[in-house]
Amino acid sequence: MIAFLLATVLPGLLLHEVPSNVDVLKHVVGLRIYVPAEQTGAWASTGISVQSTAALKDYVPVPPPRIRMQTASAAATALPWVDSNGWRIERGAHKVLYAKLPEKSATVAAAEAFVFGADAVLEPALADLPNLLEMLSFLAAVDQPPKPVMANIGLVDNGAPQLPEIMNLLARRNLMYRVVPKPDKSLDVNVELGSREFPAKEAENPYELAQKIRAKVGDDRRTLRLFNTSTVLGRVTADSSGARVHLLNYGTRPVSWVQVRVLGKYAPGRLRSFAAPDAALVDFGIRAGGTEFTVPVLNAYAVIDLPPASHALLLSSPVRAPLALSADPESAAWRGTTPVILDTDYNGSPVSGVRTEVRSLWTPEALHVLFTNEYQELNPKPNPNTQTETPRLWDWDVSEIFLGVQPERITSYKEFQVSPQGEWLDLDIDRLDPKAQVGAAWNSRMQVRARIDPVKKVWYGEFRIPFSDLGITSPKAGSELRAGIFRIAGRAPNRQYLSWQVTNGKTFHVPENFGIIRLAGSR
């Protein structure tokens, strides 16, 4: 029995007659049932509330999800072609009617509408009704507030007639895309048919164009890859709480041992596979920036929830009023805050004599981060200039924080630096496309303050970073930012590179290994 407060509207049913097993419908709480007006009298004696099909006038009819076999162009081999309605829903068909569904297609139709967030009504074959009701119960059990799609491709909807086929081909290749009104610079690839990069003539061969898009993304940057299946489509959604992987099997037979690779690093998660309650993930591992695992059995639908890999956490304490920069951990505002410690390098090896404490506060307008840096010998830049940013500030002593807020594009983030002398640098980084990134040309409204205590041999550096520079309009307790926290100390050949998290490489720029700054509630 469904007794959940649902975040998603579960599919309703269109029935033209009272089924012989009508009592099974009573076990589904809140089930919407639509019948022709002339049938309402027949339903009155069942005690089940129904609505007239007149209420469906705003629903867009869509074809049944299915597999078609078609012949390859270079050979007589029959290839499975997946007919999915995901692209229609992504493009704006939010109310859909799956009319006259063939037998054995109702369960995947219900799951498809659920995965893409559509308000759907299904007209199932009566023989499918028991399995369909089981699927609705399953969907209610796995329902949760939606997360944004983890897309790195933007499809500009300019009305090009080839766009629907392109969308279906990308979905068939499990290439995560988002329909956008204009190119979105936050995405890896933007496809605008008729542009210089994607001429209209290329759209005459959608297969080759889909391959071109795939090549531009690159296999190592694909959000999702599936192996050992030709009938399963996937969708990945994610936020700071983790990722959700949806797997839809459009075939009529179960699929075994589906191998999955998701971009990014996640901890072992929970598999829930329809009609396979005992199934669990196997062969789980993190390799080359991706999370890999195998689903042993997949019927019509499965969902995998992956929590973030174990990340370091820095709690940012709230301050209600605007906060003046002091660079003083003993001041009233900073006293009592809990720091994180940097005492290892980017490979996890201990460093000595340069222990670093990092604290954070937040106001409704800005994030404050304070570094307390022990030193043995400073390496300051000669002739410092604190009025404008200093190029290549990392060649001298510096404290650095990298901040990102886009879970679907972890390679894009902002970098902020401060030196012991109060010099500063801000950059807009895109690790995926370094040549096109804004870099140092980006200018934030960051403020910094630094001071040196030569007696204690400690220098302090504080950042005030407006939330608006990070694309955050309404910061609130519980919000999280992906963060890399680093420091460079000393002179060559004994320079030391401190990292909050191990990066497993001679660089700080490994966003897969960033930690989390969480905005805490009142203290």
MIFI-194896 format. One record per residue (C-alpha): residue in three letters; x, y, z. Coordinates in pm, whole numbers, padded with zeros to 5 digits, always signed. Layout:
N
alaXYZ ...
END
This chain:
523
met+00000+00000+00000 ile+00138+00342-00097 ala+00135+00578+00198 phe+00422+00810+00108 leu+00431+01187+00071 leu+00546+01191-00288 ala+00786+01442-00440 thr+00689+01322-00788 val+00341+01284-00937 leu+00297+00913-01004 pro+00133+00813-01333 gly-00244+00788-01346 leu-00448+00525-01532 leu-00690+00552-01823 leu-00932+00257-01814 his-01221+00198-02055 glu-01389-00069-01846 val-01402-00195-01491 pro-01139-00471-01468 ser-01238-00806-01320 asn-00971-00762-01049 val-01085-00406-00968 asp-01017-00449-00594 val-00640-00435-00655 leu-00681-00066-00740 lys-00796+00006-00385 his-00453-00078-00247 val-00288+00217-00420 val-00349+00532-00217 gly-00410+00843-00425 leu-00416+00660-00758 arg-00570+00875-01031 ile-00810+00687-01256 tyr-00969+00837-01567 val-01266+00678-01746 pro-01496+00780-02034 ala-01795+00980-01913 glu-02036+00703-02006 gln-01845+00462-01779 thr-01867+00662-01458 gly-02190+00488-01358 ala-02028+00145-01385 trp-01754+00258-01146 ala-01991+00398-00885 ser-02055+00057-00729 thr-01680-00013-00686 gly-01629+00261-00429 ile-01329+00389-00629 ser-01315+00757-00717 val-01267+00826-01089 gln-01239+01130-01314 ser-01368+01186-01663 thr-01132+01167-01959 ala-01234+01526-02028 ala-00969+01617-01769 leu-00701+01489-02009 lys-00748+01755-02275 asp-00410+01915-02193 tyr-00214+01588-02207 val+00009+01529-02510 pro-00022+01180-02665 val+00313+01000-02689 pro+00401+00666-02849 pro+00467+00358-02637 pro+00828+00307-02527 arg+00967+00008-02712 ile+01252-00165-02890 arg+01249-00184-03268 met+01489-00394-03468 gln+01638-00228-03773 thr+01901-00324-04026 ala+02242-00165-04008 ser+02347+00035-04312 ala+02671-00159-04366 ala+02540-00506-04301 ala+02224-00711-04263 thr+02261-00725-03886 ala+01947-00639-03693 leu+02020-00367-03436 pro+01792-00270-03146 trp+01656+00082-03175 val+01514+00233-02856 asp+01204+00451-02885 ser+01210+00667-02572 asn+00992+00965-02483 gly+01258+01117-02262 trp+01347+01378-02522 arg+00984+01485-02555 ile+00959+01538-02182 glu+01298+01716-02170 arg+01175+01946-02448 gly+00870+02052-02252 ala+00596+01787-02281 his+00535+01774-01907 lys+00184+01624-01932 val+00183+01311-02144 leu-00068+01041-02233 tyr+00058+00692-02310 ala-00247+00573-02504 lys-00322+00212-02603 leu-00004+00065-02459 pro+00083-00279-02598 glu+00115-00563-02352 lys+00436-00569-02146 ser+00507-00199-02203 ala+00314-00034-01919 thr+00579-00085-01649 val+00860+00077-01846 ala+00623+00359-01952 ala+00547+00432-01586 ala+00917+00424-01498 glu+01008+00645-01794 ala+00759+00913-01691 phe+00885+00893-01332 val+01252+00921-01430 phe+01197+01229-01647 gly+00953+01395-01409 ala+00645+01396-01631 asp+00283+01405-01517 ala+00169+01099-01711 val-00147+00901-01765 leu-00118+00543-01892 glu-00371+00337-02081 pro-00244-00015-02008 ala-00350-00350-02143 leu-00562-00500-01865 ala-00331-00801-01852 asp-00052-00564-01745 leu-00247-00411-01457 pro-00100-00625-01172 asn+00261-00563-01280 leu+00188-00194-01339 leu+00050-00152-00988 glu+00361-00322-00852 met+00571-00072-01046 leu+00372+00221-00905 ser+00431+00090-00554 phe+00803+00053-00633 leu+00823+00408-00768 ala+00653+00546-00458 ala+00907+00364-00241 val+01207+00512-00424 asp+01061+00860-00471 gln+01265+01156-00349 pro+01296+01528-00427 pro+01440+01569-00777 lys+01804+01652-00839 pro+01933+01841-01146 val+02037+01627-01440 met+02414+01574-01447 ala+02445+01701-01804 asn+02751+01832-01984 ile+02585+01887-02324 gly+02351+02172-02409 leu+02105+02135-02698 val+01984+02474-02814 asp+01617+02439-02905 asn+01601+02663-03211 gly+01319+02467-03376 ala+01544+02274-03614 pro+01343+01979-03752 gln+01632+01737-03696 leu+01653+01815-03324 pro+01416+01538-03203 glu+01620+01270-03379 ile+01943+01416-03243 met+01795+01410-02892 asn+01690+01048-02928 leu+02031+00948-03064 leu+02213+01117-02776 ala+01981+00949-02527 arg+02044+00617-02701 arg+02417+00670-02647 asn+02357+00769-02284 leu+02498+01117-02341 met+02346+01345-02079 tyr+02211+01668-02228 arg+02001+01963-02124 val+01764+02154-02354 val+01862+02522-02335 pro+01730+02838-02505 lys+02083+02957-02586 pro+02440+02824-02543 asp+02534+02768-02180 lys+02903+02833-02111 ser+02891+02614-01801 leu+02845+02304-02021 asp+03123+02116-02199 val+02958+02118-02543 asn+02676+02333-02679 val+02499+02208-02989 glu+02323+02474-03194 leu+02217+02337-03531 gly+02296+02590-03801 ser+02592+02740-03616 arg+02948+02746-03747 glu+03045+02456-03523 phe+02737+02250-03614 pro+02629+02350-03969 ala+02275+02268-04073 lys+02409+02037-04347 glu+02565+01811-04083 ala+02221+01756-03933 glu+02120+01579-04253 asn+02309+01279-04116 pro+02202+01265-03749 tyr+02409+00953-03684 glu+02736+01122-03781 leu+02638+01437-03593 ala+02569+01237-03277 gln+02911+01075-03315 lys+03069+01420-03355 ile+02903+01539-03034 arg+03019+01227-02852 ala+03375+01282-02975 lys+03371+01643-02857 val+03270+01534-02509 gly+03526+01251-02504 asp+03474+00915-02341 asp+03666+01018-02029 arg+03422+01306-01973 arg+03099+01120-02039 thr+02866+01147-01741 leu+02742+00790-01782 arg+02863+00484-01969 leu+02683+00148-01983 phe+02836-00179-02096 asn+02699-00526-02172 thr+02357-00403-02287 ser+02195-00260-02599 thr+01845-00204-02458 val+01910+00003-02146 leu+01905+00383-02128 gly+02031+00573-01826 arg+01991+00913-01667 val+02205+01064-01391 thr+02096+01338-01155 ala+02315+01482-00880 asp+02361+01745-00613 ser+02587+01781-00311 ser+02406+01494-00137 gly+02517+01249-00406 ala+02414+01107-00741 arg+02110+00908-00852 val+02149+00672-01148 his+01831+00563-01327 leu+01842+00258-01556 leu+01547+00189-01790 asn+01532-00144-01972 tyr+01325-00098-02288 gly+01346-00465-02378 thr+01089-00723-02272 arg+01347-00950-02109 pro+01561-00892-01799 val+01921-00786-01855 ser+02199-00937-01647 trp+02533-00790-01538 val+02498-00435-01663 gln+02829-00258-01610 val+02801+00111-01517 arg+03052+00395-01503 val+02954+00734-01356 leu+03176+01040-01380 gly+03303+01147-01038 lys+03388+00968-00716 tyr+03114+00821-00501 ala+03086+00586-00208 pro+02916+00247-00243 gly+02544+00307-00275 arg+02211+00131-00266 leu+02062-00056-00561 arg+01687-00098-00585 ser+01590-00306-00885 phe+01223-00358-00973 ala+01109-00717-00912 ala+01456-00806-00778 pro+01449-00700-00411 asp+01764-00890-00314 ala+01987-00749-00589 ala+02297-00558-00476 leu+02582-00379-00653 val+02896-00582-00724 asp+03248-00500-00848 phe+03230-00149-00699 gly+03538+00067-00747 ile+03672+00415-00824 arg+03905+00433-01123 ala+04047+00725-01323 gly+03801+00983-01198 gly+03493+00763-01231 thr+03283+00532-01016 glu+03225+00184-01159 phe+02995-00099-01054 thr+02781-00381-01192 val+02404-00431-01163 pro+02347-00808-01155 val+01983-00805-01270 leu+01768-00537-01434 asn+01404-00586-01521 ala+01211-00278-01635 tyr+01381-00027-01403 ala+01644+00015-01136 val+01771+00313-00938 ile+02108+00346-00767 asp+02170+00615-00505 leu+02539+00697-00461 pro+02651+00912-00165 pro+02958+01133-00212 ala+03293+00972-00152 ser+03424+01050+00193 his+03510+01418+00175 ala+03662+01643+00434 leu+03410+01887+00578 leu+03459+02248+00693 leu+03164+02396+00877 ser+03111+02765+00812 ser+02952+02936+01113 pro+02682+03200+01057 val+02708+03570+01136 arg+02390+03771+01090 ala+02542+04111+01018 pro+02810+04213+00767 leu+03155+04126+00899 ala+03462+04349+00879 leu+03786+04175+00780 ser+04023+04139+01074 ala+04253+03847+00981 asp+04244+03770+01353 pro+04129+03427+01476 glu+04109+03570+01832 ser+03854+03836+01742 ala+03501+03806+01876 ala+03355+03683+01548 trp+03617+03415+01489 arg+03661+03298+01846 gly+03507+02954+01897 thr+03506+02853+01528 thr+03642+02508+01451 pro+03930+02494+01201 val+04038+02223+00961 ile+04411+02148+00958 leu+04651+02137+00664 asp+04964+01944+00759 thr+05020+01714+00459 asp+05104+01769+00095 tyr+04896+01675-00209 asn+05015+01315-00185 gly+04930+01286+00185 ser+05292+01306+00303 pro+05347+01500+00630 val+05499+01849+00617 ser+05664+02022+00911 gly+05699+02378+01032 val+05413+02517+00821 arg+05102+02391+00997 thr+04791+02571+00869 glu+04449+02623+01025 val+04151+02726+00813 arg+03822+02860+00950 ser+03507+02989+00787 leu+03217+03222+00865 trp+02924+03325+00649 thr+02687+03619+00637 pro+02382+03653+00412 glu+02606+03831+00160 ala+02944+03660+00167 leu+03163+03367+00263 his+03462+03444+00487 val+03765+03212+00501 leu+04057+03272+00737 phe+04398+03106+00709 thr+04639+03091+01004 asn+04978+02994+00858 glu+05289+02899+01053 tyr+05608+02966+00862 gln+05981+02915+00890 glu+06086+03149+00610 leu+05862+03371+00403 asn+05892+03393+00027 pro+05730+03730-00052 lys+05709+03892-00394 pro+05929+04202-00426 asn+05748+04533-00477 pro+05399+04411-00383 asn+05092+04574-00533 thr+04767+04529-00342 gln+04555+04759-00562 thr+04520+04521-00856 glu+04550+04148-00887 thr+04896+03995-00910 pro+04953+03752-01199 arg+05119+03422-01107 leu+05087+03497-00738 trp+05141+03125-00676 asp+05512+03173-00751 trp+05544+03316-00398 asp+05391+03238-00057 val+05017+03213-00095 ser+04698+03069+00056 glu+04439+02942-00192 ile+04077+02832-00192 phe+03894+02682-00492 leu+03511+02695-00482 gly+03258+02522-00706 val+02880+02498-00689 gln+02788+02297-01001 pro+02759+01922-00927 glu+02705+01848-01293 arg+03027+02028-01390 ile+03286+01968-01123 thr+03569+02083-01353 ser+03439+02442-01338 tyr+03520+02645-01027 lys+03656+02976-00899 glu+04006+03018-00753 phe+04098+03280-00490 gln+04448+03357-00356 val+04598+03587-00093 ser+04963+03648-00001 pro+05119+03749+00334 gln+05151+04103+00198 gly+04783+04127+00101 glu+04830+04070-00270 trp+04544+03881-00432 leu+04435+03693-00741 asp+04101+03555-00859 leu+04047+03319-01151 asp+03762+03141-01328 ile+03884+02786-01397 asp+03761+02526-01645 arg+03981+02218-01630 leu+03797+02058-01918 asp+03864+02345-02157 pro+04171+02537-02034 lys+04211+02730-02361 ala+03859+02871-02342 gln+03846+02935-01969 val+03813+03295-01849 gly+04108+03256-01610 ala+04255+03573-01463 ala+04037+03791-01688 trp+03749+03715-01451 asn+03707+03971-01175 ser+03518+03907-00854 arg+03429+04150-00578 met+03645+03955-00334 gln+03815+04143-00052 val+04124+04025+00136 arg+04321+04121+00441 ala+04658+03983+00547 arg+04900+04046+00833 ile+05229+03897+00953 asp+05326+03827+01314 pro+05708+03796+01298 val+05732+03706+01667 lys+05502+03405+01644 lys+05619+03339+01285 val+05259+03319+01169 trp+05087+03500+00887 tyr+04712+03541+00852 gly+04503+03579+00538 glu+04128+03637+00524 phe+03895+03626+00222 arg+03552+03784+00188 ile+03390+03627-00118 pro+03042+03749-00218 phe+02800+03462-00274 ser+02679+03634-00591 asp+03028+03582-00742 leu+02971+03210-00697 gly+02624+03213-00854 ile+02451+03169-00516 thr+02150+03399-00480 ser+02000+03273-00154 pro+02256+03113+00079 lys+02099+02921+00365 ala+02197+02684+00642 gly+02273+02342+00498 ser+02394+02472+00162 glu+02723+02321+00048 leu+03011+02432-00173 arg+03274+02205-00318 ala+03608+02335-00193 gly+03977+02281-00241 ile+04196+02444+00026 phe+04569+02478-00033 arg+04884+02666+00060 ile+05227+02713-00097 ala+05508+02796+00148 gly+05881+02866+00138 arg+06149+02904-00122 ala+06278+02664-00385 pro+06415+02403-00367 asn+06233+02350-00036 arg+05891+02481-00128 gln+05607+02297+00042 tyr+05263+02239-00107 leu+04993+02183+00153 ser+04658+02032+00060 trp+04345+01979+00269 gln+04268+01663+00069 val+04500+01425-00111 thr+04498+01495-00485 asn+04726+01206-00590 gly+04917+01424-00831 lys+05156+01717-00842 thr+04874+01967-00880 phe+04600+02118-00670 his+04360+02111-00965 val+04190+01776-00907 pro+03826+01876-00842 glu+03719+01514-00794 asn+03904+01528-00462 phe+03772+01857-00328 gly+03614+01868+00016 ile+03292+02038+00127 ile+03220+02368+00299 arg+02877+02349+00461 leu+02694+02659+00580 ala+02601+02581+00940 gly+02295+02700+01131 ser+02288+02935+01428 arg+02546+02885+01700 
END
